[in-house]
Amino acid sequence: MLRHGLIATLLLAGCAVMAQTPPCLIVYGHGRNLGSEAENLAWDRLNLRFNQQVAASLDAAGRRVVPMLLRVGSSDLAATLEAVLGEAQRQGCELVVDTAVFADDANAALVLRLRVHPLLPALGPRAGARLPRVGEAIYTSQRDFDFSPRVLERLKLDQLAQEMTAAYLADTAAKP
């Protein structure tokens, strides 16, 4: 009887620790504008900075984050999606925070975007063995700027990433 009580106590303690560990968020960043090698490197740097600051802000707020970044020149999107979802499944993530810095050439705009998507269970008869799927965005924050050298020089990317992340955290805290 003492042995069963000890096992039950250990199981309950393990469940309490698991309940205190927040689910992780995949903070996935990517670029869109494919250009020369130097241009791609510049976009990668902008996306990395934005992605890292969003991840750091979420981490500082007590969220468990797994940052991932797709370089501008990456072309195998199916493999990338599989890698992101596989990592999300391994880490027990429930959300994907999608960060992006890109040029919207049609509107001559520089765009900073943060979108949050839930990870949903796979569908079908063998769903347990399959990767989760990405749901529709549950939160989007986007800032558009004139796309000019002057704006790029003055862009406070770290501050904007912190503000956009703080707005997301405030939005989620306000929801029941």
VOBA-1610 file (N, C-alpha, C; in pm, whole numbers, padded with zeros to 5 digits, always signed):
BEGIN
Met+00083-00120+00000Met+00000+00000+00000Met+00087+00126+00000Leu+00194+00123+00080Leu+00285+00237+00085Leu+00348+00260-00053Arg+00378+00151-00121Arg+00440+00160-00254Arg+00345+00228-00353His+00217+00191-00351His+00118+00253-00440His+00101+00401-00409Gly+00105+00436-00282Gly+00093+00577-00242Gly+00212+00658-00291Leu+00332+00598-00284Leu+00453+00665-00331Leu+00448+00685-00482Ile+00405+00585-00555Ile+00392+00595-00701Ile+00291+00703-00738Ala+00178+00705-00669Ala+00075+00806-00697Ala+00128+00946-00669Thr+00204+00962-00561Thr+00261+01092-00528Thr+00359+01137-00636Leu+00444+01045-00683Leu+00540+01078-00788Leu+00470+01115-00919Leu+00365+01042-00952Leu+00289+01073-01074Leu+00225+01210-01065Leu+00166+01242-00950Leu+00104+01373-00933Leu+00207+01484-00939Ala+00324+01462-00881Ala+00431+01564-00887Ala+00477+01584-01030Gly+00488+01476-01105Gly+00528+01487-01246Gly+00424+01562-01326Cys+00297+01538-01299Cys+00190+01609-01370Cys+00192+01758-01335Ala+00221+01791-01211Ala+00227+01931-01170Ala+00341+02003-01241Val+00456+01938-01255Val+00569+01998-01326Val+00533+02017-01473Met+00469+01917-01533Met+00430+01928-01673Met+00329+02041-01692Ala+00239+02059-01598Ala+00139+02164-01609Ala+00203+02302-01599Gln+00316+02315-01528Gln+00383+02442-01513Gln+00468+02477-01635Thr+00508+02380-01715Thr+00589+02404-01832Thr+00499+02455-01944Pro+00520+02579-01985Pro+00432+02632-02090Pro+00458+02563-02223Pro+00355+02549-02304Pro+00378+02492-02437Pro+00467+02586-02517Cys+00542+02531-02608Cys+00634+02616-02683Cys+00566+02681-02802Leu+00632+02783-02851Leu+00591+02852-02973Leu+00708+02841-03071Ile+00681+02795-03190Ile+00781+02800-03296Ile+00780+02944-03347Val+00891+03013-03339Val+00901+03149-03393Val+00976+03136-03524Tyr+00898+03134-03630Tyr+00948+03102-03763Tyr+00959+03229-03846Gly+01079+03258-03893Gly+01101+03377-03975Gly+01140+03339-04116His+01104+03425-04209His+01137+03397-04349His+01138+03524-04431Gly+01218+03522-04534Gly+01221+03633-04629Gly+01148+03594-04756Arg+01120+03692-04840Arg+01045+03666-04962Arg+01115+03718-05085Asn+01197+03819-05070Asn+01252+03888-05185Asn+01381+03822-05231Leu+01374+03761-05347Leu+01491+03693-05403Leu+01561+03789-05499Gly+01688+03812-05475Gly+01765+03902-05559Gly+01907+03853-05572Ser+01998+03946-05578Ser+02140+03911-05586Ser+02184+03850-05453Glu+02300+03793-05450Glu+02351+03732-05326Glu+02360+03835-05214Ala+02407+03956-05247Ala+02419+04063-05147Ala+02281+04106-05098Glu+02185+04118-05188Glu+02048+04156-05148Glu+01986+04048-05059Asn+02005+03922-05096Asn+01951+03812-05015Asn+02011+03813-04875Leu+02140+03838-04867Leu+02207+03844-04736Leu+02150+03958-04652Ala+02124+04073-04715Ala+02066+04186-04642Ala+01926+04153-04591Trp+01842+04089-04676Trp+01708+04049-04632Trp+01717+03946-04519Asp+01811+03851-04532Asp+01828+03750-04427Asp+01864+03816-04295Arg+01951+03917-04299Arg+01991+03987-04176Arg+01870+04057-04112Leu+01790+04126-04195Leu+01671+04193-04142Leu+01574+04093-04080Asn+01550+03984-04150Asn+01456+03883-04099Asn+01509+03816-03973Leu+01640+03790-03968Leu+01699+03730-03849Leu+01684+03822-03729Arg+01714+03950-03747Arg+01702+04046-03637Arg+01559+04055-03586Phe+01466+04065-03677Phe+01325+04075-03639Phe+01281+03948-03567Asn+01315+03833-03624Asn+01280+03704-03566Asn+01340+03687-03427Gln+01468+03720-03413Gln+01534+03705-03283Gln+01473+03797-03177Gln+01436+03918-03217Gln+01378+04011-03119Gln+01239+03967-03077Val+01160+03917-03171Val+01028+03864-03135Val+01046+03746-03039Ala+01138+03654-03072Ala+01163+03538-02986Ala+01210+03582-02848Ala+01301+03679-02842Ala+01352+03727-02713Ala+01241+03792-02631Ser+01154+03867-02697Ser+01042+03931-02626Ser+00945+03829-02571Leu+00916+03726-02649Leu+00828+03618-02602Leu+00893+03542-02486Asp+01022+03516-02498Asp+01096+03446-02393Asp+01095+03528-02263Ala+01118+03659-02276Ala+01118+03746-02159Ala+00981+03749-02091Ala+00876+03722-02168Ala+00740+03718-02112Ala+00706+03580-02055Gly+00805+03491-02050Gly+00784+03359-01991Gly+00736+03253-02087Arg+00738+03282-02215Arg+00698+03182-02314Arg+00820+03099-02353Arg+00796+02973-02381Arg+00903+02883-02427Arg+00906+02890-02579Val+01018+02937-02635Val+01026+02960-02779Val+01130+02870-02845Val+01102+02835-02969Val+01195+02762-03053Val+01208+02844-03182Pro+01318+02922-03195Pro+01331+03005-03314Pro+01379+02923-03434Met+01325+02955-03550Met+01366+02892-03676Met+01364+03000-03783Leu+01459+02995-03876Leu+01464+03095-03981Leu+01489+03029-04116Leu+01412+03069-04214Leu+01429+03022-04351Leu+01498+03133-04429Arg+01607+03101-04489Arg+01680+03200-04569Arg+01602+03234-04696Val+01626+03353-04747Val+01556+03400-04866Val+01573+03304-04983Gly+01691+03250-05003Gly+01717+03164-05117Gly+01664+03023-05105Ser+01604+02988-04992Ser+01550+02853-04975Ser+01434+02832-05071Ser+01437+02720-05142Ser+01333+02702-05243Ser+01245+02579-05220Asp+01283+02491-05129Asp+01203+02371-05106Asp+01107+02397-04990Leu+00995+02460-05021Leu+00901+02499-04917Leu+00836+02379-04849Ala+00814+02270-04924Ala+00755+02150-04864Ala+00847+02093-04756Ala+00977+02087-04786Ala+01073+02036-04688Ala+01082+02129-04568Thr+01075+02259-04592Thr+01078+02356-04483Thr+00958+02340-04392Leu+00841+02329-04452Leu+00718+02312-04373Leu+00726+02183-04291Glu+00776+02077-04350Glu+00792+01950-04278Glu+00889+01966-04161Ala+00998+02040-04182Ala+01096+02061-04074Ala+01034+02143-03961Val+00960+02249-03994Val+00896+02333-03892Val+00794+02251-03813Leu+00708+02178-03884Leu+00604+02100-03815Leu+00664+01984-03736Gly+00769+01924-03788Gly+00836+01816-03715Gly+00897+01867-03585Glu+00961+01982-03591Glu+01018+02041-03470Glu+00908+02081-03372Ala+00800+02135-03423Ala+00686+02171-03338Ala+00633+02048-03265Gln+00621+01938-03337Gln+00572+01814-03278Gln+00669+01762-03172Arg+00799+01761-03202Arg+00900+01714-03106Arg+00901+01798-02979Gln+00883+01930-02994Gln+00892+02021-02880Gln+00760+02039-02805Gly+00652+01986-02861Gly+00521+02002-02798Gly+00463+02141-02816Cys+00489+02201-02929Cys+00442+02338-02954Cys+00294+02339-02993Glu+00229+02448-02957Glu+00088+02466-02990Glu+00065+02579-03088Leu+00166+02665-03106Leu+00150+02782-03192Leu+00274+02801-03280Val+00252+02861-03397Val+00361+02907-03482Val+00348+03059-03489Val+00454+03127-03451Val+00460+03272-03464Val+00543+03298-03589Asp+00478+03350-03690Asp+00539+03370-03822Asp+00585+03516-03831Thr+00717+03535-03846Thr+00772+03671-03859Thr+00826+03690-03999Ala+00807+03809-04054Ala+00858+03835-04188Ala+00885+03985-04207Val+00994+04012-04276Val+01027+04147-04322Val+01047+04133-04472Phe+00969+04210-04550Phe+00980+04197-04695Phe+00935+04325-04764Ala+00970+04332-04892Ala+00927+04446-04973Ala+00802+04407-05051Asp+00703+04493-05044Asp+00583+04479-05126Asp+00604+04573-05244Asp+00658+04518-05351Asp+00694+04601-05467Asp+00574+04670-05529Ala+00460+04604-05530Ala+00340+04663-05592Ala+00298+04792-05522Asn+00322+04802-05392Asn+00282+04920-05316Asn+00401+05003-05269Ala+00522+04968-05316Ala+00645+05038-05275Ala+00654+05048-05123Ala+00626+04936-05057Ala+00622+04935-04911Ala+00720+04833-04854Leu+00776+04868-04740Leu+00852+04775-04658Leu+00755+04724-04553Val+00741+04592-04541Val+00641+04532-04454Val+00708+04453-04343Leu+00663+04477-04220Leu+00700+04395-04105Leu+00571+04328-04060Arg+00576+04195-04050Arg+00453+04124-04016Arg+00481+04017-03910Leu+00389+04007-03817Leu+00389+03904-03714Leu+00251+03840-03719Arg+00249+03710-03745Arg+00122+03636-03749Arg+00134+03515-03658Val+00026+03482-03591Val+00025+03367-03502Val-00079+03268-03552His-00037+03143-03565His-00123+03035-03613His-00127+02923-03509Pro-00243+02865-03486Pro-00248+02746-03400Pro-00197+02625-03478Leu-00140+02531-03407Leu-00107+02401-03467Leu-00220+02306-03430Leu-00278+02247-03532Leu-00394+02161-03514Leu-00355+02015-03536Pro-00429+01924-03477Pro-00398+01782-03497Pro-00415+01743-03644Ala-00337+01646-03684Ala-00350+01592-03820Ala-00487+01526-03833Leu-00537+01523-03955Leu-00666+01460-03981Leu-00644+01325-04050Gly-00741+01239-04038Gly-00736+01112-04109Gly-00723+00993-04016Pro-00731+00873-04073Pro-00732+00752-03992Pro-00601+00725-03919Arg-00489+00772-03974Arg-00361+00749-03906Arg-00304+00883-03859Ala-00388+00966-03803Ala-00350+01102-03766Ala-00239+01105-03661Gly-00235+01010-03571Gly-00136+01011-03464Gly+00006+01009-03515Ala+00030+00945-03627Ala+00165+00933-03680Ala+00202+01049-03772Arg+00106+01134-03804Arg+00131+01242-03898Arg+00162+01372-03825Leu+00221+01465-03898Leu+00256+01595-03843Leu+00131+01680-03823Pro+00138+01774-03729Pro+00023+01864-03712Pro+00008+01952-03837Arg-00102+02023-03842Arg-00124+02115-03954Arg-00139+02256-03898Val-00110+02352-03983Val-00116+02493-03944Val-00256+02546-03968Gly-00315+02605-03865Gly-00449+02663-03877Gly-00444+02806-03928Glu-00562+02860-03950Glu-00574+03000-03994Glu-00515+03092-03887Ala-00463+03206-03929Ala-00405+03302-03835Ala-00507+03344-03730Ile-00465+03344-03605Ile-00551+03390-03496Ile-00511+03531-03450Tyr-00398+03578-03499Tyr-00352+03713-03467Tyr-00260+03760-03579Thr-00277+03883-03621Thr-00189+03942-03722Thr-00161+04087-03684Ser-00034+04122-03690Ser+00008+04261-03675Ser+00100+04291-03792Gln+00071+04399-03862Gln+00152+04434-03978Gln+00177+04583-03979Arg+00301+04619-04003Arg+00339+04760-04016Arg+00397+04780-04155Asp+00347+04880-04225Asp+00394+04912-04359Asp+00464+05049-04356Phe+00577+05056-04425Phe+00655+05179-04435Phe+00688+05204-04581Asp+00718+05330-04613Asp+00769+05358-04746Asp+00898+05281-04764Phe+00912+05220-04879Phe+01033+05141-04907Phe+01135+05233-04973Ser+01221+05290-04887Ser+01322+05383-04937Ser+01449+05366-04854Pro+01563+05407-04909Pro+01688+05398-04832Pro+01680+05476-04700Arg+01614+05591-04702Arg+01602+05672-04579Arg+01528+05596-04470Val+01418+05530-04507Val+01340+05453-04409Val+01423+05336-04357Leu+01493+05267-04446Leu+01576+05154-04404Leu+01684+05198-04306Glu+01742+05314-04329Glu+01846+05366-04239Glu+01791+05397-04101Arg+01667+05446-04096Arg+01608+05491-03970Arg+01519+05387-03902Leu+01503+05274-03965Leu+01412+05172-03915Leu+01460+05119-03779Lys+01374+05126-03681Lys+01405+05075-03546Lys+01345+04936-03533Leu+01409+04841-03601Leu+01355+04706-03614Leu+01335+04638-03478Asp+01434+04651-03389Asp+01422+04586-03258Asp+01305+04643-03179Gln+01292+04774-03179Gln+01182+04839-03106Gln+01046+04799-03165Leu+01038+04796-03298Leu+00912+04757-03362Leu+00877+04612-03329Ala+00976+04524-03331Ala+00951+04384-03297Ala+00901+04372-03153Gln+00961+04447-03062Gln+00917+04445-02922Gln+00773+04496-02909Glu+00743+04607-02979Glu+00608+04663-02972Glu+00504+04567-03030Met+00536+04506-03144Met+00441+04415-03207Met+00419+04291-03121Thr+00526+04243-03058Thr+00513+04127-02969Thr+00434+04164-02844Ala+00459+04281-02788Ala+00385+04327-02670Ala+00236+04339-02702Ala+00204+04387-02822Ala+00062+04397-02861Ala-00001+04259-02871Tyr+00072+04162-02925Tyr+00020+04024-02930Tyr-00002+03970-02789Leu+00095+03988-02702Leu+00083+03936-02565Leu-00035+04003-02492Ala-00054+04133-02513Ala-00166+04203-02451Ala-00299+04150-02506Asp-00302+04123-02635Asp-00423+04071-02698Asp-00458+03933-02641Thr-00359+03847-02624Thr-00386+03713-02572Thr-00423+03718-02424Ala-00365+03812-02350Ala-00398+03825-02207Ala-00540+03875-02188Ala-00590+03953-02284Ala-00725+04010-02274Ala-00834+03908-02308Lys-00795+03799-02373Lys-00894+03698-02412Lys-00915+03599-02299Pro-01041+03555-02281Pro-01068+03459-02172Pro-01009+03324-02199
//
